[in-house]
Amino acid sequence: MDRYDTIAEAYRDSKELTFRDVIETYTLFEMLGDVGGKTVLDMGCGDGFYTRLLKRAGAGEVTGVDISGEMIRLATEEESRRPLGCLYRHRDARTFQPCARVDLVLASFLLHYAKSDEELRRFCRACLDALRPGGRFVGFVANTHIPLKGTVSWKKYGIVKVYPQTRRDGGVITVRITNDDSREFEFENCFFAPLTYRKAFDEAGFADFRWVEPELHPNERNNPFWDDFLRIPPFMAFSASRGRS
Ligand SMILES: C[S@@+](CC[C@H](N)C(=O)[O-])C[C@H]1O[C@@H](n2cnc3c(N)ncnc32)[C@H](O)[C@@H]1O
C-alpha cells in the first residue's frame, strides 16, 4: 500500500490551511500566467486539488496521475460529484506517458519522492518526454536552499519538518502537518541539494531551469503573520521548459 493511501483524506484537508491559498496557490498561478486552452499533465496530482484549479482557470484537457489508489479515488469521487472534465490515471509518474504531448506539466510536491539521484532523473525525464517542444514544467519541492537541520517549526502555519543532520542527497525529511481541525499526520520526503535538482533537470534536457521564491497574495502583504514563512519558506517553486528543437 502506498503511504498516501493511509493519509489521503488528511492530506486533502490540509489544502484548507491558509498558506495553501495565499502563498502556494498564489505562487503557482503567478508563475503560470494564462493557462487558457493549454493541455496539462498534473503528475502526482493527489486528490486533484490543482488539477481542478487548472481546469477552472480555463486549461484544455487536464489529466492527473498519481501512484496512490486512494488519492485517485478521492479525485474521481470529486469529479463525479462536481464534474469539470478532469481525467485521472492511477499510474506511476516515473513511467507514465500521455497519448499526446502536453503544453504544461505540473509536479506539485512530487520530485522529492524520488529516493536517489537516479530516480530524480527518471521523474524529470518522464516529465520532459510528456511535454511538446517549448512546453513548460513547473512545481514545488521541499526547501533545501537554506542549511536547515533537525526540527524546523512552521507550527503556526501547520507544518513542522525534521531535516537530516547532513545535507546528503537521499536523506529523509519528515513532514508533520496539523490541519485546521487539529488532526495531525506525517509523511517523508527525500533531501536533494538545489544543485542536484538543477543537474537532474539539465541532464533530462530541460532548458532555463530556475528556482522561484514563494510569494504572498497582495491582500496579505501587510500582515506580519507571514514574515517567518517568507523568511524561511518550507518549499520552493521551480520552472523549466522543453527546448523547441
Ligand atoms: C504531497 S502530495 C501532493 C499532491 C498534489 N500534487 C498537491 O500538490 O496537492 C504527493 C503526491 O505524489 C504522489 N506520488 C508519490 N510518488 C509518486 C509516483 N512515483 N508517481 C505518481 N504519484 C506519486 C503521492 O501519492 C501523493 O499523492
The ligand as an SDF file (V2000), in Angstrom:
LIG
                    3D

 27 29  0  0  0  0  0  0  0  0999 V2000
    2.4790   15.8830   -1.2700 C   0  0  0  0  0  0  0  0  0  0  0  0
    1.3230   15.0500   -2.2750 S   0  0  0  0  0  0  0  0  0  0  0  0
    0.9580   16.3490   -3.4650 C   0  0  0  0  0  0  0  0  0  0  0  0
   -0.3710   16.1890   -4.1350 C   0  0  0  0  0  0  0  0  0  0  0  0
   -0.7190   17.3110   -5.1020 C   0  0  0  0  0  0  0  0  0  0  0  0
    0.2490   17.4310   -6.1730 N   0  0  0  0  0  0  0  0  0  0  0  0
   -0.8560   18.6120   -4.3720 C   0  0  0  0  0  0  0  0  0  0  0  0
    0.0010   19.4870   -4.5170 O   0  0  0  0  0  0  0  0  0  0  0  0
   -1.8530   18.7340   -3.6460 O   0  0  0  0  0  0  0  0  0  0  0  0
    2.3880   13.9980   -3.2170 C   0  0  0  0  0  0  0  0  0  0  0  0
    1.6410   13.0770   -4.1440 C   0  0  0  0  0  0  0  0  0  0  0  0
    2.5910   12.4400   -5.0100 O   0  0  0  0  0  0  0  0  0  0  0  0
    2.1610   11.1010   -5.1860 C   0  0  0  0  0  0  0  0  0  0  0  0
    3.2950   10.2960   -5.6710 N   0  0  0  0  0  0  0  0  0  0  0  0
    4.4130    9.9550   -4.9870 C   0  0  0  0  0  0  0  0  0  0  0  0
    5.2130    9.2010   -5.7830 N   0  0  0  0  0  0  0  0  0  0  0  0
    4.5810    9.0800   -6.9890 C   0  0  0  0  0  0  0  0  0  0  0  0
    4.8990    8.4590   -8.2190 C   0  0  0  0  0  0  0  0  0  0  0  0
    6.0140    7.7590   -8.3750 N   0  0  0  0  0  0  0  0  0  0  0  0
    4.0160    8.5620   -9.2340 N   0  0  0  0  0  0  0  0  0  0  0  0
    2.8510    9.2540   -9.0790 C   0  0  0  0  0  0  0  0  0  0  0  0
    2.4990    9.8590   -7.9470 N   0  0  0  0  0  0  0  0  0  0  0  0
    3.3510    9.7970   -6.9050 C   0  0  0  0  0  0  0  0  0  0  0  0
    1.6190   10.7010   -3.8340 C   0  0  0  0  0  0  0  0  0  0  0  0
    0.7850    9.5730   -3.9060 O   0  0  0  0  0  0  0  0  0  0  0  0
    0.8780   11.9750   -3.4230 C   0  0  0  0  0  0  0  0  0  0  0  0
   -0.4580   11.9750   -3.8220 O   0  0  0  0  0  0  0  0  0  0  0  0
  1  2  1  0
  2  3  1  0
  2 10  1  0
  3  4  1  0
  4  5  1  0
  5  6  1  0
  5  7  1  0
  7  8  2  0
  7  9  1  0
 10 11  1  0
 11 12  1  0
 11 26  1  0
 12 13  1  0
 13 14  1  0
 13 24  1  0
 14 15  1  0
 14 23  1  0
 15 16  2  0
 16 17  1  0
 17 18  1  0
 17 23  2  0
 18 19  1  0
 18 20  2  0
 20 21  1  0
 21 22  2  0
 22 23  1  0
 24 25  1  0
 24 26  1  0
 26 27  1  0
M  CHG  2   2   1   9  -1
M  END
$$$$
